[in-house]
Amino acid sequence: MKSGRMGEEIRPLKVGIEKLNLYTPRLCTDAVALAERRGKDRDVVISQIMVDSRAVIPPFEDAVTLAVNAVKRLLAPADIEQIELLVVGTESAVDFGKPISTWVHRFCGLSPNCRNFEVKHACYGATAALKMAALWVASGVRPGKKALVVSTDYTRPGVAGGFDFVGGACAVAMLVSADPQILEIDPGQAGYWTTEIADTFRPTGRAEMGDNQTSLYAYLDALEGAYSHFRAVVGEIDYEAMFQKHIYHAPFPGMTVQAHRTLLGWDGPVDKATAAASFQRKVNQGLTIARRIGSAYGASNFVCLLGLITTAEDCRPGDCLSLFAYGSGCQGEFYSGILGPAAGDAGRALDIARHLDERLPLSLDDYEQNELAREATIDQADVEPLAHDTAGLYPAVYAGQNLLVLKQIHNYYREYGWS
């Protein structure tokens, strides 16, 4: 330890996630049935894609409403007074210049003495935001102050392309502070790897482009590169012994099977039975929420963290987790975290299963009608979102719920209000 004045020790400042919560739109549909409608094999979808239902976003929600509604589920009045940094990670921004964070700041009632901005790096954006916030807290430049990090995304294309059954929508909000009740992060224990590649990208407000095979290999390259760098930084480790649980970026939950098998085999071949048993014990419980949402984009790691702390009965404070984040384009980061003292109790108190159960299940026909209506509003100068709600979704599950919704777009100016 370094010594301070009068012989006092300067102790390293703990930093990490104090609180986190999730919001997903109030609509969903059966992902397996949707995949069958798209001509996919049901058994393959269940065993390899591993998605059961997917979140569906109506025309009167967007990345702003998702973010604000997540924060509203997270913060208490006392938290708001302490926040001086707000970072929003998204690849679903509603404007090329004005950041989503400005709306989040306004509708969540944060102090005007708050730095806010938006970051973008595909599905890595939320982890970049978290690490940036953690370093700000750890620097001690504003002792006692906290950061708010939000990841907010949704699938842009609808019924075209044939892979909408793995789409989704959600936001995760995190309070980052020197009191990491949920997950403590050591900013120095991280490995990262990057290269330029066009595996998936969003060239317009309507399109999500890319090649699935290229993206798969880019993901695995980044995983191996980031993990190799992690070992170079922290020293040689026993992967199975060091980490009680593992969290991987899950563009679809089944991708984590291949990721886990890859790192298990780092020091030598592992048979299928051993790999499968390890996956069930150390990864699968973290996928419980992801399987009900579909693609969570940048929030993926934190959706899996929520899944872990809300369902895993063998997690204990002090357990060491590994986390791998990936964003197309591309960037990978492998880092470690320590479960905080309140992780289990706080996770269960969130009652996320009830939040998901309260969604309105849409028939496949109603889902497709909603997607076509939503697509008709993209990039339009003037929109009345509720006029596109031909299925009556707003009165069914939004009216009276005090959720932020998009009321109107007039000459590109966006007007939000409470349901």
N, C-alpha and C positions, 0 to 999 in steps of 0.2 A: 504494500500500500504506500502511496505517496503521502507525505506529511503536509498538513496545512499550517496555518498560523497557530502559535502557542502549542505546537506539538500535536494538534488534532489530525486524525487520519482523514483523508479524503477517500470516501468509499465510492466505488462505481455506482452510477445511478441506474437503477432498474428501469426498464422501459418495455412497453408492449401494449397489448389489448386489454383495456379495463372492462369494457362492455361491448357487446355486439348483438345485432338483431337483423332480422330479414323481413322483407316485404315482397310479396309476389302478387300479380294481378288477381282479381277475384274470379277468374275464369280458367278452365283447364279443359283438356280433351284427352281421350284415350290414345296414347302414342302407338301402342301395338296395333290397334284397329286401323289407325291412320296409316301406319306402315304397310299393312296388308292392302289398303286401298291404293297405295302407291306401287303395288306389285312386289313388295319385299316378302321374304320368307319369315313367317311368324316365329319359328323356333330360333332362327338366327338373331332376330331382333331381341328376343327375350334373353338368349344366352350370351350374345356377343355385344350388342348395343347396350343392353341392360337399362332401358328406360321404360317406365310403366305409363306415366302420363306426362304431358307437357303443359307448361303455363301458356296462357293465351292472353294477349294484350288487346284491349278494345281501342277504337279510334280516339277515345277521349282520355287515354293515358299515353305517356311517352317517358323518355329517360328522366325528365324533370320530376314528373309526378311519382315515378317509382322511387327516386332518390329521397324526395321529401317525405313520402309516406314511410319509408324505412327509418329515417331519422326520427320521425314522430313516435315510432314504436320503441326507440332507443333511449332518448334523452329525458332526464328529469330537469326541472328548472335550475337546480343547483349546478348541473353539468354545463348548461348554457352559459352561465356567468364565467366559467373558467376557460372557454374555448377561444383561442387566438389564432388558430390555423385551421383552414378548411381546404381539403384537397379532394376533388372528385375524379375518379378514374372511369373513363367510358370510351367506347368506340361507337356509341349511338347518339352522338351529340345532335342537338336540334339546330345548330348554327355553326358556321365555319369560323366565326369570330367571337361572339359572345359566349362565355363559358356557362355551363350548367350550374357551376358553383355559385353564381350570382343569384340565381333563383332559389337555390337551396338556402343560402345565407338569409335571403329575405323572408321566405316562408317558414323558416325554422326559428326566426327571431334572434339570430346571433348578434353579438355586439358589433358596432361599426368599427371597432378597433380590432379587426380580424383580417389576416391575410388570406385571400381565397384565390384558387385557380384550378384549372382542369388539366389532366394529363391524358395522353393517348399513346398506347402501344398495344393495340389489339387486346388479347386476354391477359397480358402482363401488366396492364395499366394500374389495376388495383394494388398489386404487390409493389409496384414502383411508388405509388402514393403512400402505402403503408410504411415502406422503408424510409421515404423522405420525411414523413411525419415522425417516425421513431427517432431518426437522427436529430431532428429539431428538438424533440423533448430531451433526448440524451445530452444535447449540447449544454443544457442548463441556462440558455440565454434568457428565458422567461420562467424562472422557477415557479413551480406550482401550476403553471398553465397547461392546457391540454389541446390536443388536435382532434379534429373530426375527419375521418376518412370515409368516403362513400364510393362504392362500386355500383354502377347502374347500367344495364344493357338489355336489349331485346332483339329478337330476330327481325330483320327488315323484310326479306322476301317472304311471300306467303306460299301459295299453293304451287307455284312454278318450281321446277327443278327436281321434285320427287324426294327430297330429303327433309321436308319440313317436320317430319315426325320427331326429329332430334332438335328442333328449335326450342325456344323458351323465352322467359323474361323474369327478371327479378332485380332487386337491389339489396345490398348488404351495407349496413352502416356500422362503423367501429369508432369507439372512443379510445384514443391512444394517449397514454399518460405514464407517469412514473409509479403508478400503482397497478401493475398488470395482473388483475384478478383472474383473467381468462387465459392469457398466453403471454409469457415473458419471452422477449426476443433479444438475443445477443447480436447487435449489428455486425460484429466482426466474424461471426460464424456463418459465412455464406459463400457459395461458389456460384459463378455466373458464366454464361457463354452466349455469344451472339454471332450472327452472320446476316447478310442481306439475302433474302429469298422471298419470292412472291408465291407463298404457299396458299394463303387465303388473304383476301383484301376486300375493301368496300369502296369502289371508285365513284359511286353516286349514292344518293339517298335511297335508291331502290334496289341496288344490287349488292350481293355478297358473292364474290368470285373466288376461284381457286381450284386446286386439284387435291382430292382426298388422299391419294397415294403420296403425293409430294408432301402434304401436310403431316401425314403419319411419320414419314422418315425424318422430316425436319424436327418434329417433336422428339423423337428418340435420339437424334443427334444432339439436340440441346440438352436433353436429360443426361446423356453420358458425359457431355462436355462440362455441364455445370457440376455434376457429381464428382468428376475428376478434379475440377478446380477446388471443390469443397474439401476433398481429401488432401490436396496440396496445402490448403490454408490451415486446417485444423490438425492434420497429421493422419496417419493410417488408423482406420477404424474398423470395427466389426459391425457391419451394417445391421444384422439381425439383433445383435446384443445391445447396441447403443440406443436404438429407437424402439420404444414400446408400441408406437403406432406410426403409420405412414399416410401422408396426404399427397395426392398427385393432382395436377390439373386434369379436369375431366370434361373435355369438349363433349363427350358422351361418357356415361359411367364405365362402360366396358373398356375404354381406353386404358384405364388404370390397371387392368389385368396384365396387359403387355408391358406397361411401365414397371410394375412391380417385378415381373419375371426378369426384365432386363437388369435391374440392379441386384436382384438376388444372385444372378449368375456372374456378377462382376469378378469374383475371386475364383470361379470355377463352375462347372456344370451343375445344375440343380434339376432333379427329375420333376416331372409334371405333378406328381402327387404331393411332393414336398412344397412346391411352389403354390399349389392350390390351397393347401392347408395353411400356409403362411398368409396368403391373401385373405382367407376367411377370418383369420385371427387378428390381423393387423391393419387391414384396409377396408374390408367390406362394410363394416358398421358405419363408416364415415360417408357412405353413399346413400343412406336411407332417404335423405331429403333430396339429393340430386336426382334420384330415380323418379321423383314425383314432380320435378320442375322441368327437366330436360336440360338444355344448354344454359349455363349461368354466366358464360363469357368470363369477364375478369373477376367475378365474385366466386368462381368455382372453388378455389382453395378454402374460402371462408364458409361457403355452403357446406363443404365437407367437414370443416372444423365444427360447425354447428351440429351436423349429423353425428359426429363423434361424441361431443359432450352431452348431447341429449339422449343418446341411445346406448352407448358403450358402458356396460356395468363394471368393466375391469379397468377403467381409466381412473387414475389417482393423481392428486396434486403432486407435482414434482416429476411426473412422467415426461420423458423426452420424446418429442415428435419430430419427424422429418416432414418438410413441405417442399414440393416442387411446383413452381409456377412457370407457365409457358405462354408466350404471346407470338402470334404469327408475325413473320417479317424479318428476323425473328429474335426473340430473347428468351433465355431460360435462366432460372435461378433456383438453386437448391440450398435450403437453409434449415436451421433447427429452431425449435421453440420448446419451452417448458410449461406444462400445464399449471395454471395458477390455482390458488387456494379455493376460489369460488367457481371454478369451471363447471363442475358437475351440477351443483345446486342451481347456479345461475342459468345453465343451459336448459335444465328441466323446467324451471320457472317460466321460461319464454313460451312454453306450450305451442311450439311451432306446428306440431301435428294437427292441432285444432285449427290453426291459421290456414293450413292446407286443406283440411276437411271442409272448411266453410266455403271453399270455392264452388262456383256453379259449373258442373260438368256440361260441356256442349256436345251435342251430337256432331258427327262429322259434317253433315250438311250445314248446320249452324256455324260450326268452326270455319268452314270454307267461305260462307257468306260474310262472316266477320272479317276474315283476312282480305277479301276483295274490297270490302268497304274501307278498311284501314289503308290499303294500298292506294285507294283513290284520293286520300288526303295528303300523301307524301309530297313535299316540296311545293305545295300549293300556296298562293299568296293569300287566299281567302277561304276559310274553312269553318263550317259549323259542325263540330264533331258529333254532337248529339243528333244531328239530322241524319247521320250515317248509322245510327244505332237502330237499325230496322228490326232487330230481334228483341228490343226492349231490355237490353242487358243492364242499362243504367238504373232503371227503377227496381230491377230484380235484386241486384247485389251491391249497388253503390249509393243510392239515395239514402240520406240520413246517416251515413257512416263516418262523416267528417274526414273524408279522404280528399286529398288534392286531386283535381281533375282539370283537364284542358277544356276551357269553356268556348274559346273562339280564337281564330287567327284572322286578323284583318290587316291587309297590306303587309303581311309577314310579322306584324306585332302579335305576340302570343299573350292571351289573357287566361289566367288560371283562377280557380276558385274552389271552395270547399263543398263537397257533396252533401 
